[in-house]
Amino acid sequence: MSRWIVRTETSSSAASSRAVIRPRFCSSSRRERRRSARTGSFSRTRAVPVRGCHVRRAGWWTTARRARGQPEGPAVHAPTSGHFVNSRWEEEPLGPDAKGPRLARASVANTFTGVIEAADTTCAYAIAYAADGGGSYAGMQLLVGRVAGREGSLLLEERGSFGADGTVRGTFEVVAGSGTGELSGLRGTGGFTHRPGETRSAYGFEHDFAEPDAAG
């Protein structure tokens, strides 16, 4: 909602007066009009939107402002994105080699571009394959690089699922307290969907930085 600046000029002739009435004039302009009515002079007012409401009197300006509290909002979450590619995938089966459900573990390296910049990350995944060809996985990933231009290292906790058609859907979250260097206090969550035939995976990552402890 706009506020208004009101310049008041007085005239002894009622015929030459003209008033433009605007809603939400400040109280000082109303007092000026009442005083003009008592003294027999009339006001011609012109209003233009500015910040604050000013009334000119005897060559000086007084300002009538409303005190508006501005409480601090929550930490800003910055939605961001990028891509990653698998630069290495080494998988080892666990348990008996049989048809049906099975387990495996994988040692993986990824390269991230975009808001996350990291080459040859270190990942360890546990993978569960279901009888229908789908399955799920969980694991941890260590990244050394940059997030939004800040340098350091961090850990991501990951989990996801995949279908028999090869579509993989995953989510990841920064492990609390794992950020080092300029990434100290980093918090964030993200996710991706990888479809068969894609050479890289698009991810989204929403993050912020926790305020440092005031203690001490």
C-alpha positions in Angstrom: 0.0 0.0 0.0 1.5 3.4 -1.0 2.0 6.3 1.3 1.5 9.9 0.2 3.4 13.2 0.3 1.0 16.1 0.7 2.0 19.7 -0.3 -0.4 22.3 1.0 -0.8 25.8 -0.5 -3.3 28.2 1.0 -5.5 30.7 -0.8 -8.1 33.3 0.5 -10.4 32.5 -2.4 -12.6 29.5 -2.1 -13.3 29.5 -5.9 -9.6 28.9 -6.7 -9.3 26.0 -4.2 -9.3 22.4 -5.4 -8.7 19.3 -3.3 -7.8 15.9 -4.4 -8.9 13.5 -1.7 -6.9 10.4 -1.3 -7.5 7.5 1.1 -5.0 7.0 4.0 -3.7 10.6 4.2 -1.6 11.0 7.3 -3.1 12.5 10.5 -1.0 15.7 10.1 -2.6 16.6 6.8 -6.1 16.2 8.3 -5.1 18.6 11.1 -3.8 21.1 8.4 -7.2 21.0 6.7 -9.1 21.6 9.9 -6.9 24.5 10.8 -7.5 26.0 7.3 -11.3 25.7 7.8 -11.1 27.6 11.1 -9.0 30.5 9.7 -11.2 30.9 6.6 -8.5 29.8 4.2 -8.8 26.8 2.0 -6.3 24.2 0.8 -5.4 23.0 -2.6 -3.7 19.7 -2.2 -1.7 17.5 -4.5 -0.7 14.0 -3.7 2.0 11.8 -5.1 3.1 8.4 -3.8 6.4 8.2 -1.9 7.6 6.5 1.2 6.2 8.3 4.3 3.8 11.2 4.6 5.3 14.7 4.6 3.5 18.0 5.3 5.2 21.3 4.5 4.8 24.0 7.1 6.6 27.4 7.2 9.5 26.2 5.0 10.4 23.0 6.9 9.3 19.4 6.6 7.8 17.2 9.3 7.4 13.5 8.7 4.6 11.3 10.0 5.6 7.7 9.7 4.0 4.5 10.9 6.1 2.3 13.0 6.0 -1.0 11.3 7.8 -4.0 12.9 9.8 -6.1 10.5 10.5 -9.4 12.2 13.3 -11.5 10.6 12.0 -14.3 8.5 13.3 -17.9 8.4 16.6 -18.8 6.9 16.5 -18.3 3.1 16.4 -21.6 1.2 18.0 -21.3 -2.3 16.6 -23.7 -4.8 19.4 -24.6 -7.2 20.2 -27.2 -9.8 22.9 -28.9 -11.9 23.9 -32.3 -13.4 26.1 -35.2 -12.4 27.6 -38.2 -14.3 28.9 -41.6 -13.1 32.7 -41.6 -13.7 33.1 -45.1 -12.1 30.8 -47.9 -11.0 32.2 -51.1 -9.5 29.6 -53.5 -8.1 30.1 -56.7 -6.1 27.3 -59.2 -5.4 26.6 -60.3 -1.8 25.2 -63.7 -0.7 24.5 -66.7 -2.9 24.4 -66.2 -6.7 20.8 -67.2 -7.3 17.7 -65.9 -9.1 15.3 -63.8 -7.2 16.0 -61.1 -4.6 19.7 -60.4 -4.1 22.0 -57.9 -2.5 25.1 -56.0 -3.8 27.4 -53.3 -2.8 28.8 -50.7 -5.2 31.8 -48.4 -5.1 31.0 -45.4 -7.3 32.5 -42.0 -8.3 30.4 -39.1 -9.6 31.3 -35.7 -11.1 28.9 -32.8 -10.3 28.5 -29.6 -12.2 26.1 -26.7 -11.4 25.5 -25.4 -7.9 27.6 -28.4 -6.6 31.0 -28.6 -8.2 32.9 -31.7 -7.3 35.0 -34.2 -9.4 35.4 -37.9 -8.6 33.3 -38.1 -5.5 33.6 -41.2 -3.2 30.3 -43.2 -2.8 29.5 -46.5 -1.1 26.0 -48.0 -1.9 24.1 -51.0 -0.6 21.7 -52.2 -3.3 18.7 -54.5 -3.0 17.4 -56.1 -6.2 13.8 -57.4 -6.2 12.6 -60.4 -8.1 10.7 -58.2 -10.6 13.8 -56.3 -11.7 13.3 -53.2 -9.6 14.9 -52.5 -6.2 16.2 -49.8 -3.9 19.5 -48.5 -2.6 21.0 -46.5 0.2 24.5 -45.1 0.8 26.8 -42.3 1.6 28.8 -39.9 -0.7 31.8 -37.8 0.2 32.3 -34.6 -1.9 35.2 -32.3 -2.0 34.6 -29.1 -4.0 32.3 -26.2 -4.0 28.6 -25.4 -3.3 27.3 -22.1 -4.6 30.9 -20.9 -4.9 31.9 -21.9 -1.3 34.7 -24.3 -1.0 35.0 -27.3 1.4 33.8 -30.9 1.8 30.6 -32.5 2.9 28.8 -35.8 3.2 25.5 -36.7 1.5 23.2 -39.4 2.8 21.4 -41.0 -0.1 18.5 -43.4 -0.8 16.4 -44.2 -3.8 14.7 -46.8 -5.9 14.8 -48.1 -9.5 12.3 -49.8 -11.7 12.6 -52.7 -14.1 12.7 -50.2 -16.9 15.9 -48.7 -15.5 14.5 -45.4 -14.3 16.2 -44.4 -11.1 14.8 -41.9 -8.6 16.9 -40.7 -5.7 17.0 -38.2 -2.8 20.0 -37.0 -0.8 20.5 -34.9 2.3 23.6 -33.2 3.8 24.7 -35.0 6.9 24.4 -32.6 9.8 27.7 -31.1 10.8 29.7 -32.6 8.0 30.5 -29.4 6.1 34.1 -28.2 6.4 35.8 -25.0 5.4 33.4 -22.5 3.8 30.7 -25.2 3.8 30.6 -25.3 7.6 26.9 -25.1 8.7 25.6 -26.3 5.3 22.2 -27.8 5.3 20.3 -29.1 2.3 18.3 -31.7 0.5 18.0 -32.7 -3.1 16.9 -35.2 -5.6 17.1 -36.5 -9.1 15.5 -38.8 -11.7 17.6 -40.7 -14.2 16.0 -42.3 -17.2 17.5 -44.9 -19.5 19.6 -43.5 -22.3 20.5 -40.3 -20.5 24.2 -39.6 -20.4 23.9 -37.3 -17.3 21.4 -36.9 -14.5 19.8 -33.5 -13.6 19.5 -32.8 -9.9 17.8 -30.2 -7.7 19.4 -29.0 -4.5 17.8 -26.7 -1.9 20.2 -25.5 0.8 21.1 -22.9 3.3 23.7 -22.3 6.0 23.0 -22.5 9.8 23.9 -19.5 11.9 27.1 -20.0 14.0 26.6 -20.8 17.6 26.4 -17.6 19.7 27.8 -19.4 22.8 31.3 -18.5 23.8 
